[in-house]
Protein backbone atom coordinates (compact mmCIF):
# COMPACT_ATOMS: atom_id res chain seq x y z
CA UNK A 1 0.00 0.00 0.00
CA UNK A 2 0.98 3.64 -0.25
CA UNK A 3 1.14 3.82 3.55
CA UNK A 4 3.65 0.95 3.64
CA UNK A 5 5.82 2.65 1.00
CA UNK A 6 5.79 5.94 2.90
CA UNK A 7 6.56 4.16 6.17
CA UNK A 8 9.48 2.28 4.61
CA UNK A 9 10.91 5.52 3.26
CA UNK A 10 10.54 7.30 6.58
CA UNK A 11 12.19 4.45 8.51
CA UNK A 12 15.08 4.35 6.03
CA UNK A 13 15.58 8.11 6.44
CA UNK A 14 15.31 7.82 10.21
CA UNK A 15 18.11 5.25 10.29
CA UNK A 16 20.35 7.58 8.28
CA UNK A 17 19.59 10.53 10.56
CA UNK A 18 19.84 8.50 13.77
CA UNK A 19 23.41 7.53 12.99
CA UNK A 20 24.15 11.22 12.40
CA UNK A 21 22.58 12.15 15.77
CA UNK A 22 25.14 10.02 17.59
CA UNK A 23 27.95 12.25 16.30
CA UNK A 24 26.82 15.17 18.47
CA UNK A 25 27.92 14.96 22.09
CA UNK A 26 25.46 17.68 23.12
CA UNK A 27 22.45 15.78 21.72
CA UNK A 28 20.83 13.09 23.83
CA UNK A 29 18.06 11.28 21.95
CA UNK A 30 16.01 9.32 24.50
CA UNK A 31 12.93 8.22 22.63
CA UNK A 32 10.48 8.31 19.75
CA UNK A 33 7.08 9.93 19.29
CA UNK A 34 4.12 9.24 17.03
CA UNK A 35 0.49 10.12 16.58
CA UNK A 36 -1.88 7.49 15.27
CA UNK A 37 -4.34 8.31 12.50
CA UNK A 38 -7.65 9.69 13.73
CA UNK A 39 -9.78 6.59 13.31
CA UNK A 40 -12.15 4.47 15.35
CA UNK A 41 -10.38 1.32 14.07
CA UNK A 42 -8.42 0.18 17.11
CA UNK A 43 -6.37 -2.31 15.11
CA UNK A 44 -4.99 0.46 12.87
CA UNK A 45 -4.09 2.52 15.93
CA UNK A 46 -2.55 -0.49 17.66
CA UNK A 47 -0.51 -1.28 14.56
CA UNK A 48 1.00 2.22 14.52
CA UNK A 49 1.92 2.05 18.20
CA UNK A 50 3.26 -1.49 17.93
CA UNK A 51 5.44 -0.53 14.97
CA UNK A 52 6.93 2.41 16.87
CA UNK A 53 7.78 0.12 19.78
CA UNK A 54 9.43 -2.32 17.37
CA UNK A 55 11.32 0.53 15.73
CA UNK A 56 12.55 1.71 19.13
CA UNK A 57 13.81 -1.81 19.84
CA UNK A 58 15.52 -2.01 16.44
CA UNK A 59 17.18 1.39 16.87
CA UNK A 60 18.29 0.48 20.39
CA UNK A 61 19.94 -2.63 19.06
CA UNK A 62 21.56 -1.11 15.98
CA UNK A 63 22.15 2.58 16.64
CA UNK A 64 21.47 3.84 20.17
CA UNK A 65 22.56 0.76 22.13
CA UNK A 66 19.85 0.88 24.78
CA UNK A 67 19.67 4.67 25.21
CA UNK A 68 16.10 4.94 23.88
CA UNK A 69 13.84 4.61 26.89
CA UNK A 70 10.81 6.73 26.00
CA UNK A 71 7.84 6.15 23.72
CA UNK A 72 5.57 9.17 23.43
CA UNK A 73 2.37 7.98 21.81
CA UNK A 74 -1.31 8.12 22.57
CA UNK A 75 -3.81 10.91 23.01
CA UNK A 76 -7.14 11.23 24.78
CA UNK A 77 -8.95 8.97 22.32
CA UNK A 78 -6.34 6.18 22.12
CA UNK A 79 -4.13 6.39 25.21
CA UNK A 80 -5.26 3.02 26.58
CA UNK A 81 -4.06 1.24 23.44
CA UNK A 82 -0.83 3.24 23.58
CA UNK A 83 -0.21 2.16 27.16
CA UNK A 84 -0.86 -1.47 26.23
CA UNK A 85 1.74 -1.12 23.46
CA UNK A 86 4.43 0.36 25.70
CA UNK A 87 3.89 4.14 25.83
CA UNK A 88 5.88 5.92 28.52
CA UNK A 89 4.33 9.33 27.75
CA UNK A 90 0.78 10.12 26.66
CA UNK A 91 -1.10 13.34 25.82
CA UNK A 92 -4.56 13.66 27.33
CA UNK A 93 -5.23 17.37 26.91
CA UNK A 94 -8.81 17.31 25.69
CA UNK A 95 -9.89 15.16 28.65
CA UNK A 96 -8.42 17.75 31.02
CA UNK A 97 -9.49 20.94 29.26
CA UNK A 98 -13.13 20.20 28.33
C-alpha positions as CSV (number, residue, x, y, z in Angstrom):
1,X,0.0,0.0,0.0
2,X,1.0,3.6,-0.3
3,X,1.1,3.8,3.6
4,X,3.7,1.0,3.6
5,X,5.8,2.7,1.0
6,X,5.8,5.9,2.9
7,X,6.6,4.2,6.2
8,X,9.5,2.3,4.6
9,X,10.9,5.5,3.3
10,X,10.5,7.3,6.6
11,X,12.2,4.4,8.5
12,X,15.1,4.4,6.0
13,X,15.6,8.1,6.4
14,X,15.3,7.8,10.2
15,X,18.1,5.3,10.3
16,X,20.4,7.6,8.3
17,X,19.6,10.5,10.6
18,X,19.8,8.5,13.8
19,X,23.4,7.5,13.0
20,X,24.2,11.2,12.4
21,X,22.6,12.2,15.8
22,X,25.1,10.0,17.6
23,X,27.9,12.2,16.3
24,X,26.8,15.2,18.5
25,X,27.9,15.0,22.1
26,X,25.5,17.7,23.1
27,X,22.5,15.8,21.7
28,X,20.8,13.1,23.8
29,X,18.1,11.3,22.0
30,X,16.0,9.3,24.5
31,X,12.9,8.2,22.6
32,X,10.5,8.3,19.8
33,X,7.1,9.9,19.3
34,X,4.1,9.2,17.0
35,X,0.5,10.1,16.6
36,X,-1.9,7.5,15.3
37,X,-4.3,8.3,12.5
38,X,-7.7,9.7,13.7
39,X,-9.8,6.6,13.3
40,X,-12.2,4.5,15.3
41,X,-10.4,1.3,14.1
42,X,-8.4,0.2,17.1
43,X,-6.4,-2.3,15.1
44,X,-5.0,0.5,12.9
45,X,-4.1,2.5,15.9
46,X,-2.6,-0.5,17.7
47,X,-0.5,-1.3,14.6
48,X,1.0,2.2,14.5
49,X,1.9,2.0,18.2
50,X,3.3,-1.5,17.9
51,X,5.4,-0.5,15.0
52,X,6.9,2.4,16.9
53,X,7.8,0.1,19.8
54,X,9.4,-2.3,17.4
55,X,11.3,0.5,15.7
56,X,12.6,1.7,19.1
57,X,13.8,-1.8,19.8
58,X,15.5,-2.0,16.4
59,X,17.2,1.4,16.9
60,X,18.3,0.5,20.4
61,X,19.9,-2.6,19.1
62,X,21.6,-1.1,16.0
63,X,22.1,2.6,16.6
64,X,21.5,3.8,20.2
65,X,22.6,0.8,22.1
66,X,19.8,0.9,24.8
67,X,19.7,4.7,25.2
68,X,16.1,4.9,23.9
69,X,13.8,4.6,26.9
70,X,10.8,6.7,26.0
71,X,7.8,6.1,23.7
72,X,5.6,9.2,23.4
73,X,2.4,8.0,21.8
74,X,-1.3,8.1,22.6
75,X,-3.8,10.9,23.0
76,X,-7.1,11.2,24.8
77,X,-9.0,9.0,22.3
78,X,-6.3,6.2,22.1
79,X,-4.1,6.4,25.2
80,X,-5.3,3.0,26.6
81,X,-4.1,1.2,23.4
82,X,-0.8,3.2,23.6
83,X,-0.2,2.2,27.2
84,X,-0.9,-1.5,26.2
85,X,1.7,-1.1,23.5
86,X,4.4,0.4,25.7
87,X,3.9,4.1,25.8
88,X,5.9,5.9,28.5
89,X,4.3,9.3,27.7
90,X,0.8,10.1,26.7
91,X,-1.1,13.3,25.8
92,X,-4.6,13.7,27.3
93,X,-5.2,17.4,26.9
94,X,-8.8,17.3,25.7
95,X,-9.9,15.2,28.7
96,X,-8.4,17.7,31.0
97,X,-9.5,20.9,29.3
98,X,-13.1,20.2,28.3
